Amino acid sequence: MKPSRSRPITTAGSIAAICLSSIVLAGGSLQPDTDGDGTPNISDSDIDNDGVPNGRDKNVDGGKCKTGPLAGSYVGDKFNNGDKREEDIDGDGLEDDNPSESDIDGDGLEDDSLDEEDCDGDGKDDDSKSEKDIDGDGYNDDDGLEDDIDGDGSNDDSLDEDDIDGDGIDDSDFNEDDIDGDGKLDDSKSEDDIDGDGIEDDDSSEDDIDGDGLDDDSSEEDDCDGDGRLDDDDDEDDIDGDGLDDDSPKEDDIDGDGQDDDYDNDIDGDGTDNEDDDDDDGDSSDDDEDDDDDGDGTDDEDDDD
């Protein structure tokens, strides 16, 4: 869990600014209106009236007003969108990690929309290699303290979180090739942390490679790397998504649990011990008919293991 953060209290520079900082809507609800233009932040395309639309503004809810009743005054906060102290980028009264916050940067595009390419409005596409903090909360996506990469209020390893990077494509969808949105394809050899939890996929402490809330060795986990191909599917040739085919001589840890297959009592990570498993390496071929039971790339008749 991320440590709690407190936002310094910011006061407006004039009585007028204080009076205009919020408006009352029909029904008596009080809504923030940073620039005092009569349009509440939640529906204002330029919250601080600095002339830069929210989606391109490095500090969405703070800047010098160019128009409106507060023209010439600085309004809002002085925290850039990616500052750790910035808890509400668009100043709509909903913290960025609130489950009800569906548009972090206030650009009018919902964060899980296929058209939303930059959730926090920092000018970096969410799937860019240079984007280290998708939701702009000040915690890098691969930081051990970052438990909600897309800032939707659902922990990345929760069973309810089906779209870790908030790109609108379910993590288990065949078309989702970058679960954590770090710009590295999940089956790339350079991708060593598929779910972006800060724990490398072959680390012995990584028990949920794709971050779906199911332990990799659970009998209910049928897609360890979250590529949309079942682990025992004929088309699944890389169970742990490390870029090495399961039958490659270089692949010594098929299920990515950090244990060498030569010493692993559950090679394919399906929750069934090898001695009770009729498909040790998870290649969909029954061991009685498979000429490479353990999937090490060597025919059984030539294999000493």
Secondary structure, 3 states (H helix, E strand, C coil): CCCCCCCCCCCCCCHHHHHHCEEECCCCCEEECCCCCCCCHHHCCCCCCCCCCHHHCCCCCEEECCCCCCCCCEEECCCCCCCCCCCCCCCCCCCCCCCCCCCCCCCCCCCCCCCCCCCCCCCCCCCCCCCCCCCCCCCCCCCCCCCCCCCCCCCCCCCCCCCCCCCCCCCCCCCCCCCCCCCCCCCCCCCCCCCCCCCCCCCCCCCCCCCCCCCCCCCCCCCCCCCCCCCCCCCCCCCCCCCCCCCCCCCCCCCCCCCCHHHCCCCCCCCCCHHHCCCCCCCCCCCCCCCCCCCCCCCHHHCCC
